[in-house]
Amino acid sequence: MEPKIASKGVCILISKKTKFKALDVNRDKEGRWLIVSGEMLNQKITLVNLYAPNAAQANFLTSINILLAKYTDTLHIIGGDFNSVCNASLDRSSHPLPADKASSRAFAELLDTHG
């Protein structure tokens, strides 16, 4: 039997043609999130890519929200796999799973704060 392999990792790709100057790069050791803060066209921006775990999304998203509090004077562009939904009846397919209310609240708070 082959061992189960789980992997994660995120990246942010910026074209060499884009006039972006990275000023700060922050990442976790597990490869779940990457934050790049910098300037482009005289505008401060913070780029975020994240890969939320399948479980304990509420804790993860709350920690991301806390991390982003450091970047208050910038435009945020946040992407990735949140592994969470705002509204289970709208966001899930034909067999919706019971909603994880804590995860949905944490996701909504992240969107309200930085969206």
N, C-alpha and C positions, 0 to 999 in steps of 0.2 A: 504494500500500500504506500502510495506517495504521500509525503507530508503536505499538510495544508499550508499554502503560502499566502500570506496576506501582505499587501504592499500599499504604500501610500506615498505621496509626494506631490508637491505643487511647484509651479514655476510662473514667472511673469516674463513674457517675451516683449521686447521693445525693439522696433526696427532701428537699425543704425541711422536711417534717414530722419528719424524722429529726433527733434531737438529737446531731449529730456536729460536733465542732470540729476542723477540720484544723489541725495544728501544723507539718507539714512536707510539702512536695510536691517530688518528684524525678522527672525525666523525661529521656529521651534525645532527641537532636536528630532522629533518624530516625523517631520515632514508634513504636518497637518496645516500649517499656515505660513504665509510669507507676506510681509508688509514692506513696501518700497515707497519711501517718501522723497519727493524731489520737486523740481521746477520744470515747467514747460510753458513757453510763450508768456513768461512773466507771471505765471499762475502757479501757486503751490498746490500740488496734488499728492494724494496718498493712494497707491494702488495696493489692493489686497486680494490675494487668492487663498481660498481655504478649502479644506476637505474635511468636513465634519465626520465624526465617528457615527456608526450605525446606532449606537446606544449612548446615553448620557449627552445628548445634543444640547440640552438646556445648560448644563455646566460649561460645555465647550463654547457655546454662543455667548454666554454671559462673560466668560473670560476674554473673548474677542472684543466684546463691547468695552470692557475695562481697558484692554490694550489700546483701543482706538481713541480713548479719552485723551491720550498723549498728543494726538494729532488734531487739535481743535481748530486751528487756523488754516485748514486745507480742504480742498474738494476731495471727497472720497469716491473712489471707484472700487466696488467690492464685487467679486465674482467667485465662482467655484461651485462645489457640491455641498449644499447645506444639509442634506439628508434630513430635511424638515419641511413641514408645510404650514402655511398660514391657515388654510381652511381645508380640512380633509375631504369634505364633500365635493369641493371644486378641484383639488389638486391631485386626487388619487383616481386611479382607473376604476373599472367595474366592480372590484371587490375592495372597497375602502377598509383599511385597518382602523381600529379604534385610535382616535387622536391622542397624541401625547401632549396634554395641555401645557405642561411646563415647557416643553420644547417649543410649542407654538407661541407661547408668551415670550420666551427668550428671543425667538426669531422676529416676532413683531416689534419687540423693544429695540433690537438691532436695527431694523428698518426705520423705525420712528426716529431713532437717535442719529443715524448716519445715512439714511436713505433719501 
